[in-house]
Amino acid sequence: MKLTDLAKYDQAKVVSFEGLDADYIRRLMDLGIYQNATITVLNKLSFDRLYLIEVDNVEICIRRDDAMKIEVRK
């Protein structure tokens, strides 16, 4: 299941990052998004092109293209 498959307020654990650039993965890890981290989808913005997520009480907005490459498990 991809991060984009989650509904508003759904929680899931990160399983893997498929197809993301290594530099971008490091930036996500700096923000607290790593394997087994719990992610909550807070909102979908701008016609579902942006995803507002929460990880460890930090709110982050990521693009749909990047969210589609994050594999999660409920």
ABEGO torsion letter per residue (X at the ends): XBAAABBBGBBBBBABBBGBBAAAAAAAAAAGBBBGBBBBBABBBGGGABBBBBBGGBBBBBBAAAAAABBBBX
